[in-house]
Amino acid sequence: MYYFFRRGAVSIRCEVRPDSGGEGYELVIDRPDSAIRVERFSGPRELNQRWADLQRALTREGWGGPHARGL
């Protein structure tokens, strides 16, 4: 699942997906001003906590969202 946060004319793309090895999950964060970052999690609890923390941080920075978009 893809999520977008917008601020003005720029956006941050976040993707939540199974990891490439099929053993956990990945959170991909693509900010407009930096390289793509991939964070890996062994289970859904850790992923969900990080996702909630990330949403709060982006909201504090003035980003609007998330706006979800399926595959």
DRENDO-1510 file (C-alpha; in Angstrom, 1 decimal, always signed):
<recs>
REC; n; res; u; v; w
REC; 1; MET; +0.0; +0.0; +0.0 .
REC; 2; TYR; +1.2; +3.5; -0.9 .
REC; 3; TYR; +0.6; +6.5; +1.2 .
REC; 4; PHE; +1.4; +10.1; +0.3 .
REC; 5; PHE; +1.9; +13.2; +2.5 .
REC; 6; ARG; +1.7; +16.6; +0.8 .
REC; 7; ARG; +3.0; +20.0; +1.6 .
REC; 8; GLY; +2.6; +22.6; -1.1 .
REC; 9; ALA; +3.6; +21.2; -4.4 .
REC; 10; VAL; +5.9; +18.4; -3.0 .
REC; 11; SER; +5.0; +15.0; -1.6 .
REC; 12; ILE; +6.5; +12.2; +0.5 .
REC; 13; ARG; +5.8; +8.7; -0.7 .
REC; 14; CYS; +5.6; +5.9; +1.9 .
REC; 15; GLU; +5.1; +2.3; +1.0 .
REC; 16; VAL; +4.3; -0.6; +3.5 .
REC; 17; ARG; +5.0; -4.0; +2.0 .
REC; 18; PRO; +6.2; -7.5; +2.8 .
REC; 19; ASP; +10.0; -7.6; +2.9 .
REC; 20; SER; +11.8; -9.1; -0.1 .
REC; 21; GLY; +12.6; -12.3; +1.8 .
REC; 22; GLY; +9.0; -12.8; +2.9 .
REC; 23; GLU; +10.0; -12.9; +6.6 .
REC; 24; GLY; +8.7; -9.5; +7.8 .
REC; 25; TYR; +7.8; -6.1; +6.5 .
REC; 26; GLU; +9.4; -3.0; +5.0 .
REC; 27; LEU; +8.5; +0.7; +5.3 .
REC; 28; VAL; +9.9; +2.6; +2.3 .
REC; 29; ILE; +10.1; +6.4; +2.8 .
REC; 30; ASP; +10.8; +8.5; -0.3 .
REC; 31; ARG; +11.3; +12.2; +0.7 .
REC; 32; PRO; +11.7; +14.7; -2.1 .
REC; 33; ASP; +15.0; +16.0; -0.7 .
REC; 34; SER; +16.8; +12.8; +0.1 .
REC; 35; ALA; +17.5; +9.2; -0.9 .
REC; 36; ILE; +14.9; +6.5; -0.5 .
REC; 37; ARG; +15.1; +4.9; +3.0 .
REC; 38; VAL; +14.0; +1.3; +3.6 .
REC; 39; GLU; +13.3; +0.2; +7.2 .
REC; 40; ARG; +12.8; -3.5; +8.0 .
REC; 41; PHE; +10.6; -5.0; +10.7 .
REC; 42; SER; +10.2; -8.5; +11.9 .
REC; 43; GLY; +6.5; -8.2; +12.8 .
REC; 44; PRO; +3.4; -6.1; +12.5 .
REC; 45; ARG; +3.6; -4.7; +16.0 .
REC; 46; GLU; +7.0; -3.0; +15.3 .
REC; 47; LEU; +5.9; -1.8; +11.9 .
REC; 48; ASN; +2.6; -0.3; +13.2 .
REC; 49; GLN; +4.4; +1.5; +16.0 .
REC; 50; ARG; +6.9; +3.0; +13.6 .
REC; 51; TRP; +4.2; +3.9; +11.1 .
REC; 52; ALA; +2.2; +5.8; +13.9 .
REC; 53; ASP; +5.4; +7.6; +15.0 .
REC; 54; LEU; +6.2; +8.6; +11.4 .
REC; 55; GLN; +2.7; +9.9; +10.8 .
REC; 56; ARG; +2.9; +12.1; +13.9 .
REC; 57; ALA; +6.3; +13.4; +13.0 .
REC; 58; LEU; +5.2; +14.3; +9.4 .
REC; 59; THR; +2.1; +16.0; +10.7 .
REC; 60; ARG; +4.2; +18.1; +13.2 .
REC; 61; GLU; +6.4; +19.1; +10.2 .
REC; 62; GLY; +3.4; +20.4; +8.4 .
REC; 63; TRP; +2.8; +17.5; +6.0 .
REC; 64; GLY; -0.9; +16.7; +5.1 .
REC; 65; GLY; -1.9; +13.1; +4.9 .
REC; 66; PRO; -1.7; +10.3; +4.7 .
REC; 67; HIS; -3.6; +9.9; +1.4 .
REC; 68; ALA; -3.7; +6.2; +0.6 .
REC; 69; ARG; -3.4; +4.6; -2.9 .
REC; 70; GLY; -3.5; +0.9; -3.5 .
REC; 71; LEU; -1.5; -1.0; -6.0 .
</recs>
